[in-house]
Amino acid sequence: MARYLAGRVIRMKREALNISREKLCEMLSNRAEKEVCGVQTLYRIENGKTSIKTGMFEKIMECIGQVSERNYTTILVPAEKRRYLNLKTDIYTYVIYKEFQKARETLELLESELYPGYIRNQQYLMEVKATLAYEQKEISPEEYIKILFNALRCTIPDLDRIDLAGWPYNNEEFQILFNIAKAYDAMKWRDKEEELLLKMKASVEHRYMEDDFYAVWHCTILRQLSELMCLTNQHKRSMEYCELGIEELKNQNLIDLICNFMYDIVWNKEQMIRKGIFPYEKIPEDKKEQTLAADQKILISQEREQCKEMLIQAYYLSINPRENETTKRIKRLGERLYPDRFKSLP
Amino acid sequence: MKNQGKSKYRDDISGSEDIKICKKNVIGEFLCHIRQIRNYTMEEVCPGICSVPTMSRAEDGSRNVDYFIVIALLDRMKVPENEIEIEIFLDAREYEIYCLRKEILILIQNEQYEQAEKALAKYEEEVREAGDSSFLQKQFVLYQRGMLEQKRKRLDKKEISKMFAEAITLTAPDYQQRFEQRKVLSTTELSCIAEIVFYKENSSEKEDKLKEIYQYYQWCKKREGVFPPSCRKAMQYYAESLYTAEKYKECIKICSETLEELSTTSKLENRCEMQFLKAKAEKQLGFQREEQRAAYEEDLKSTYYAAMVFHCKELLKEVKQYIEQEGIEVI
């Protein structure tokens, strides 16, 4: 689970709720009936220049409407029933593989062990039940989205008045937002999807969590954005997102997702070549007229060669550890664009 | 959808004492839970890291124990940091040290040796007043220095081996005994043992010791249901020693096991090295059918491209040379 930088989280929440440092200190004092924390100290805490004293973090979090413990579980069960938390992973897997009956049975089992009063349990149950109903087409996408927003309100009661781009989400909240984005996608509400993804991206880019979580979350969003840009023919933007994603994944030595980004880059470049946009724009403006058709052809074939190489790399990266959907997808594109190289692959 | 999940708890229980206590001490409760389901006593887990009363206080939350001590205790129980299923808010100092650690790991992995040296020096400066966990910080520095020098190949083997021996004795001076008696060792300590054995001169003694380490990991898996992540490098050493001893079938078996284990993570780790070793061993055994040879070539290409994309310079050179000798075509 993620490590978050406490000071940065406090600052983001405070600013998102439009509470000044002075006001927060006042709220703290009112609760304790004495001076708890000065404005200067709060400033230093938020900017990581001072450690937070024991108990102070909880008090601050209470004021900004968050559950108060310093470390808290994703869902809460009594100590001796902790093995039920593994059920959460099982349910997730069943949903992905569309084994809905098993998912429901496991969910029933888990629900009977969860403390109902704990808001994160409530949020979790709302989200999973809605997802199951949506996947089985029992509720419409609009209803699904509505329920998901309500689930978010469990832990973010001020959801409607904050700027979504400024809130420090945790793993579960991200998952919910992501599901909302995918539901928008299913309904082809492209503008809403883009708006939401860009806000999630802006939030993550505050870097309030450790680097490899940052990379994973950032790249998941970039991937979705890149696909959206492909669908709306915004090729350059898609490629920018892909290049950013690849850079991050390489830095963190994360092998997942990298072949998907490579696929998108190749797809976009080929589209642009087909439409006559690329690499035409690589030629300086004043030279465009003079550049012979033959030279342009050379440029194009060089670009295509690079694309072919990238797609081959992507193919071989995707078969780690074994062939999967992505491999098949890459192969299909490769057979279409570069049949000489790809037809011979296993 | 029917509301089938009838909770065992009444709705008015939200403010109950149980939850209040539970909420207050989640990390301690997690520590306790892991210890119980993995069947450890405090006496088994904490020697060399903290005293039993301290661990007890960490578990019941009556005292704020240093984050790095808690992590070390979980490490003893083979719970890697990234599998701790609770969110943790670190304060500035802990977070800075935590991030510095990660930075050092990445720099070493990416073979940026000069910068890694600088980062290690900075880390030592930062943890100078680390208080309770200073020996753990020292262990981290020694261990990472060992890894750095190992990759750099500047120092003598004996000197590098010494670094790992020093590192392990900070928390487990009796590690030989603990290892033989199947007592609890942390993933860091196990990694140190693997590195110390790696530098042994006598190759058959080395192979035997590596086999023992492999068996220790099998025991861990049986006991805890999962391989601790440090096993990957140790398995690599074992597989390499089997290859050197021309025991190709066993080598392939170990490589396949490790690759299966690696498929559970999205980190690259030593995936390329294991794939390459497996391919070489398969070649040595020879191919009965054309599909086997085709699969072997595909594995090699996959290794080559992964090494290329992730800039594994040393490995890439080796694989490229091998591929050229085999006459396989790549970009």
Interface residues (C-beta under 8 A of the other chain):
Chain A: M1 A2 R3 Y4 L5 A6 G7 V9 I45 G48 K49 T50 S51 I52 T54 F57 V67 S68 E69 R70 N71 Y72 T73 T74 L76 P78 A79 R82 R83 L85 R104 L107 E108 L110 E111 S112 E113 L114 Y115 P116 G117 Y118 L125 K129 L132 A133 E138 N170 N171 E210 D211 D212 V216 K250 N251 Q252 N253 L254 I255 D256 L257 I258 E309 I312 Q313 Y316 L317 I319 N320 P321 R322 P346
Chain B: M1 Q4 G5 K6 S7 K8 Y9 D11 D12 I13 S14 G15 S16 D18 I19 C22 K23 K24 V26 I27 E29 F30 C32 H33 I37 N64 N82 I84 E85 I86 E87 I88 F89 L90 D91 A92 R93 E94 Y95 E96 Y98 C99 K102 I106 Q109 N110 L259 E260 L262 S263 S266 K267 L268 E269 R271 Q275 A294 A295 E298 K301 S302 Y304 Y305 A306 M308 V309 F310 H311 I331
